Amino acid sequence: MKKEHTMIKNSLLFFFLLIVPFLVFPQAAVSADGVLRVLAIGNSFSEDGIENYLHELATASNKKIVIGNLYIGGAPLSLHVNNVRADAHDYSYRKVLLDGSKKTRKDVSIAEALQDEDWDYISFQQASPLSGQYPSIAESLPELVKYVRDKVAPAPSFVYHQTWAYQKDSKHEGFKNYHNEQSEMYQAIVDASKSVKQLGYFKKIIPAGTAIQNGRSSSIGDNYTRDGYHLQLDYGRFTAACTWFEELFGEDVRKNSYKPANVTDLQARIAKRAAHAAVRKPFKITKIKL
């Protein structure tokens, strides 16, 4: 009886170990051809998040990805809604192709970009000054989501890009919405993204804002932006890309071999650790002791 009990325990343990990786790291919704296709309806913060280093991280992990970004600088969700109502051809459509090359088309509409690929994920985000103002998000997001659902069949999965708080000394006019306090802005972004998650539209929240805040707790400090709000071009953008990679592909980015040439070994370790911790705890700061 004791032997039988031990065999059952061992079988259960084996089963548990077998499924844990899939519980901890949900698998990406990759198309039948093995290519993950991601489109952001965004602005310069989506440029910072996905146009640089995400493709390289995927390649280093033997993953195939196509990335699109519908870009209007500073665009809030309300502008995207106005643009779908008017079928406005106002976007710079930036695209990272399967081979990693990049191309840009001007005067593109949201409808055109939606039909350009069989997108697996479509990302939405609020403009940075309003990123912690949930009423402004709730006012526009449902109509924009409905438009995309009605336009694309079969419907892709939706993700929400949680953006980052400004640097403590930022001169951005929108910082006044948070009394020029980074901690207040970060908490407002977290609260807003929690509320967005409860709407039920989104398969994933991309916690780039928490990843950057995690990184700020490291030896890099509050030096993650190049102008007080856009990400520093090397380790700043790399931190955001690492967050997108782990959330999209369900793989521990700390095990990814890729490092940009202009990022030091220490900065890369911090970036990957900050991103990994953010995916684990998207609404809470994790101190990075590096």
N, C-alpha and C positions, 0 to 999 in steps of 0.2 A: 504494500500500500504506500509506504514511504517512497519507494522507488518510482511508483506511478505518479505520486504527487510532485516529485522532483522533475519528472519528464514534462508534466503539464506546465510547471513553472518555467522551465527552460524554453518550452514552445511559445509560451506567452511572451517571454522576454525577447525571443528571436523576432516574433511578430512586431512587438513594440519598437525594437531597433530598426526594423525594416521600414515601418511607416513614419517614424519620427522625422526623417528629412523632409518628407512631403508635408507634414504638419507644420514644421518650422519654416520651411521655404516653399510656399505654394508655387506650382509650376506656371510658367508664362503661357499665355493664350496665343501660341504661335500658330500661324497659318499652315495649311497642309504642305506647302512647299518649304517649310522650315524657316521662313523669314518672318521676323516680328516687325510690324509696321506701326509706327507711332506718329500721330499728328497732334501738334499743339495749336490751339486757337489762342494766341497769346500776344506777347509784346517783348520788350528787351529782357525781361526776367526769364522768359522761356528761351530766349537766345542764350542767356547765361547758363541755363540749366541743361539744355539738350543738344545744342549745335556743336559743342566742343567736347571731345573726350568720351562721350557715351559710345559712339561707334567703335572707338579704339578699345574700350573696355570689353565690348561685346566680341570683337574680333579676337582679343587675347583669350577669351573663354570659348572660342570656336562657335560663337553665335552669329547669326545673320540678322541684320537690322536695317531698316529704311526709316529715316527720320524726316518729318516735315514740320515746318514752323510757319504759321500764318502770322506775319509780323506787322504790327503798327506800334511804333514807340509810344509807351505809356497808355496803351489802350485799356480802358475798363470794360467790364462785361456789358455795360449799357451801350457802349459804342458797337460792340459785336452784334448786339441785338438790333440796333438801328441799321447796321450793315446787312443783316440777313433780310430785314424788312424791305430794304431798298435794293437788294441784290447788288450792293456796291462793290466795284472792282478796285478796292483801295489797298489791298494787301501786297506786301513783298513776301512772296512765297519762297522760303528758303528750304532746300531739300538736300539731305545727305543721302547719297545713293548707296546701293548695295556694296559697291567697291570702295566706298569712303570718299569719293569725289563729291564736290558740292556744286550746286547750280542754284541760281536765283531767277525767278520770273517776277516782273512787276505787273501791277494792275490786275491782280487775281482776286476773284471772289471766294467767299467761304464755300459756296456750292461747287465751284470748279475744283477746289482742293479736295473736297470730300469725295469727289468722283475720280480723283487721280489715282488712288490706290485702294485696295481692299484693306482698309485700316483695321488693325486689331485693337488698338487703343487710341482714344481721342482725349486730349487733355484740355481742361478749362482752368482759368485762374483769374483772380481779380487784379486790377492795377495796384501797384504797391502802396500808394497812400490810403487806399480803401481796403487793403488786405485784411485788416482787423475789424472792419466795419460790416458785421454780418447783414444788417438790413439792406445795405447796398448790393450785397451778393444775392440775397434771397429775392430781391426785386427783379433781377434780370436772368438769373441762372435757369429757372424753370422753362422760360420761353426759348432760351438758347439750346438747352438740352432737347426739348421737344422738336425743335427745328432739325437738329442733327439726326435724331431718331427717325423722323419722317423722311429724311433725305437719303439715308443710307440703309440698305438692306443686303444681307442680314446685319442687324445692329451690332456695332462694335462695343467693346467694354469702355466705360468712361473712367478717367482718373482725374483727380483734383490736385493741382500743383500748389502745395502750401509753401508760399514764398517766405523770405527772411525779413527780419527787422533791420532797420537802418543802423549804421555805425553811430556810436554815442555822440560824436561831434558832427553828425550830418547836418548839412545846411538845406536839405530838401524841404520845400514848403509844406509837404504833406506830413512831415514829422510833428507838426503842431497838433495833428489829430490825436497824438499820444503824449502831449505835453513835453515833447522832445526827450522822451525817456525810452531807451532801448528795451528795458525790461517790461515796460508797460505795453509797448508795441508788440513784442514777442508774445506776451500772454494774450493779447487781443487776437493775434493771428491764430494762436492755438485754440482759443475759444471759438473763433469763427470756423476753423477747419473741423472742429468737433461737431459743430452744428451742421456743417455741410455734409459730413459723414452720415448724420442721422436722417438726411433727406432720402437716402436709399438709392440715389442715382449712381453712386460711384463704387466701382469694384476696389479701387485703391486710392488712398491718399498718399501723395509723394511728399514726405516730410523734409523737404530741402531746408525749410526754415529752422527746424530743430537741428538738423545736421550742422548748419552754419553756427547756430548758437552753441552746440556742443564743441565745435572747433574753436570758438572764441574762449572756451575755458582752458585751452591748451597753452603751450608756450608761444603760439602764434599771437594770441591775444586778440584784441579788437582791431584786427588789420585785414579783415576779409573782403573789404570793398576797395574799389579804385577811386571812388568819388563820394563816398558816404552812403551809397545805396546799390550801385551795380557791383557785381562780384569782381574781386581781383582776378586778373586774367588767367593765372596759372593755378595755384593751389585752391583759390576760391571757386573757380568754375569746376575744377576737378572734384572738389567736395560735393558739389551739387550733382555732377554726373555720376559719381559713385552711388549716391542715394537713388537716383533714377535706375541705375543698373541693378542694384540689389532688389529694389522693389519690383521692377518689371520682370526680371529673370528668376528671382527667387534663389539666387546664389550668394553666398557670403563673399562680399567684395574684398574682404581682407585677404582672401586667397587668390585674388586676381593678380596676375603678374605685371599688368600694364602700369607704367608711370610716365607722365609727360616729361619731355627732356628738360623743361625749365622748372620742374618741381624736384626738390631735394628728397632724399630717402626719408628724412624725418617728416617733412611736410606731407609726403604721400601716405605714410603710416598714420599720421593724424587725420588726414582726409578720409581714409578708408575706415578708420576706427570711429570717427564722428558719424559717418554715414551709416555704418552698421548699427551703431547704438540708436540712431534716429529711427531706423526701420523697426528695431525692436521696441522702442518706446517713443512713438511719434509725437507725443504731447508732453514730454518731460525732458528736461536738460540732463544729460549725462556728462559728468566731468571727465575730460580726457587728460590723463596724467602723463603727458609727453611734452 
